[in-house]
Amino acid sequence: MKYKLETDVSEFIIRQEPLGLWDLWVDSMPTRTFLTPEDAAKAVHEQDSGYIIWDQLKEHDAPPDLSGWEKLDKD
């Protein structure tokens, strides 16, 4: 399972690793790993994604949770 968020700046993907952790990808590049997909979505909203261009924006439209992310069942 994975989640996708399209923004004006980048495409974010949250996808589960085989061991159960969740990786955050930005434009097909991995950035950080989280315990839950909710933690990853929160990091994007709080601009703690590991992607400096996003993290330094003055404004963005990322939701504070997974509610605005598209849930994808298949890879």
Buried (B, 14 or more C-beta within 10 A) or exposed (E): EBBBBEBEBBEBBBBBEEEEEBBBBBEEEEBBBBEBBBBBBBBBBEBEBBBEEBBEEEEEEBEEEBEEBEEEEEE
